[in-house]
Amino acid sequence: IRDNTQETGTVVITTCVDASGKVISTNYSLKGSTTQNGKLVAIAKKAAAQYKFEKSSAAKQCGTISFVFKLK
């Protein structure tokens, strides 16, 4: 993820996908996150929503994605 923000930290997003591998929900998770910065959370949620996963026989699967924001 490329962004010009000057904020740092880890944002954990709980992501659920349907059987076709499409993301159906993204939610901020305080557990594992080191920041609650609204801008970073919004960037991470948007990025997580754009992922595509492999098809599955399960109707719904959930897991977490960690986004680490660093200064360059």
DRENLOLO-553515 format. One line per 8 residues: number of its first residue (from 0); their letters; for each residue z, x, y of N, C-alpha, C, CB. Coordinates in steps of 0.05 Angstrom, whole numbers. Glycine has a CB too. Layout:
NUM	a	Z,X,Y,Z,X,Y,Z,X,Y,Z,X,Y ~ ...
END
This chain:
0	irdntqet	0,17,-23,0,0,0,0,18,25,24,-19,0 ~ -18,13,42,-19,28,67,-10,10,90,-47,39,73 ~ 10,20,105,20,5,128,30,24,149,41,-15,119 ~ 29,17,174,38,35,195,68,31,202,22,30,219 ~ 82,16,187,110,11,193,126,38,191,123,-9,173 ~ 146,40,207,163,63,207,189,58,192,170,72,236 ~ 189,38,175,212,31,159,209,43,131,215,0,157 ~ 232,49,118,232,60,91,250,43,74,241,90,91
8	gtvvittc	247,46,48,264,33,29,249,22,5,279,10,42 ~ 264,12,-14,253,0,-38,256,-30,-37,266,12,-64 ~ 234,-44,-43,235,-73,-44,227,-82,-72,215,-86,-22 ~ 244,-97,-85,238,-107,-112,229,-136,-110,263,-104,-130 ~ 207,-142,-122,195,-169,-122,194,-179,-151,167,-169,-109 ~ 207,-202,-155,205,-216,-181,178,-231,-181,229,-235,-187 ~ 162,-225,-200,135,-236,-201,131,-252,-228,113,-214,-199 ~ 121,-276,-226,115,-292,-250,85,-296,-251,130,-319,-249
16	vdasgkvi	74,-295,-276,46,-299,-281,41,-320,-302,32,-272,-289 ~ 18,-334,-300,12,-354,-320,-4,-342,-343,-5,-377,-307 ~ -12,-358,-362,-26,-348,-386,-52,-334,-380,-31,-372,-404 ~ -65,-341,-357,-90,-327,-351,-86,-301,-337,-107,-346,-333 ~ -61,-294,-330,-55,-269,-317,-54,-271,-287,-75,-248,-325 ~ -55,-295,-276,-54,-300,-247,-25,-302,-238,-70,-325,-240 ~ -19,-288,-216,8,-290,-205,12,-318,-194,12,-268,-182 ~ 34,-331,-202,40,-358,-193,65,-359,-175,45,-376,-217
24	stnyslkg	81,-337,-174,103,-337,-156,113,-308,-151,127,-354,-166 ~ 122,-304,-126,134,-278,-119,159,-284,-103,114,-260,-103 ~ 181,-270,-110,206,-275,-97,221,-248,-93,224,-294,-112 ~ 232,-245,-70,248,-220,-64,273,-220,-81,256,-219,-34 ~ 279,-196,-92,303,-193,-108,321,-173,-95,295,-183,-137 ~ 345,-181,-88,365,-163,-76,373,-141,-95,389,-179,-67 ~ 374,-148,-121,382,-129,-142,360,-107,-144,386,-142,-169 ~ 367,-83,-138,349,-60,-140,336,-53,-113,328,-66,-160
32	sttqngkl	336,-72,-94,325,-66,-68,345,-51,-51,317,-93,-54 ~ 334,-33,-34,351,-18,-16,348,-27,13,345,12,-19 ~ 331,-46,18,327,-57,45,322,-87,44,304,-42,59 ~ 330,-100,65,324,-129,68,305,-133,91,350,-145,71 ~ 292,-112,100,274,-114,123,252,-134,118,261,-86,129 ~ 250,-155,135,232,-177,131,203,-168,130,235,-197,153 ~ 195,-149,146,168,-140,146,160,-126,120,163,-120,170 ~ 178,-109,110,173,-96,84,172,-116,61,194,-74,78
40	vaiakkaa	190,-135,62,190,-156,41,164,-172,41,215,-175,45 ~ 155,-179,65,130,-194,67,106,-178,57,125,-203,96 ~ 105,-152,63,83,-135,54,84,-133,24,86,-107,67 ~ 108,-129,12,111,-127,-17,103,-153,-31,139,-118,-24 ~ 112,-175,-21,105,-201,-33,75,-206,-33,119,-224,-19 ~ 62,-199,-10,33,-203,-8,19,-185,-28,24,-197,21 ~ 28,-160,-30,15,-142,-49,19,-151,-78,27,-113,-46 ~ 43,-160,-85,48,-169,-112,31,-193,-119,78,-176,-116
48	aqykfeks	26,-211,-100,11,-235,-105,-19,-228,-111,12,-253,-81 ~ -28,-205,-103,-56,-198,-107,-61,-184,-134,-65,-179,-85 ~ -40,-178,-149,-44,-165,-175,-56,-185,-195,-18,-154,-186 ~ -71,-174,-214,-81,-190,-237,-70,-177,-262,-112,-192,-237 ~ -62,-193,-281,-51,-183,-306,-68,-192,-330,-22,-192,-310 ~ -64,-181,-353,-79,-189,-377,-71,-217,-386,-74,-168,-400 ~ -89,-230,-399,-84,-257,-409,-63,-255,-431,-110,-270,-420 ~ -49,-277,-435,-27,-278,-455,-26,-305,-467,0,-270,-442
56	saakqcgt	-13,-307,-491,-9,-333,-503,15,-347,-491,-6,-330,-534 ~ 32,-333,-477,55,-344,-464,47,-360,-439,76,-323,-457 ~ 58,-383,-436,51,-400,-413,59,-387,-387,64,-428,-416 ~ 82,-373,-387,92,-360,-363,108,-336,-370,109,-381,-346 ~ 104,-314,-355,120,-290,-359,129,-280,-332,104,-268,-374 ~ 153,-270,-330,164,-259,-305,174,-231,-309,186,-278,-294 ~ 172,-216,-288,183,-188,-288,186,-179,-259,164,-169,-304 ~ 192,-154,-255,196,-144,-228,177,-121,-222,225,-134,-224
64	isfvfklk	170,-119,-197,153,-97,-187,169,-84,-164,125,-107,-178 ~ 172,-58,-165,186,-44,-144,166,-30,-125,206,-23,-155 ~ 169,-35,-100,152,-22,-80,170,-3,-64,139,-43,-61 ~ 162,23,-63,177,43,-49,162,50,-24,182,68,-67 ~ 174,45,-1,161,51,25,173,77,35,166,28,45 ~ 154,96,41,162,123,51,147,129,77,158,144,30 ~ 158,146,93,143,156,116,126,179,108,163,164,138 ~ 102,181,120,85,204,114,86,224,136,56,194,111
END
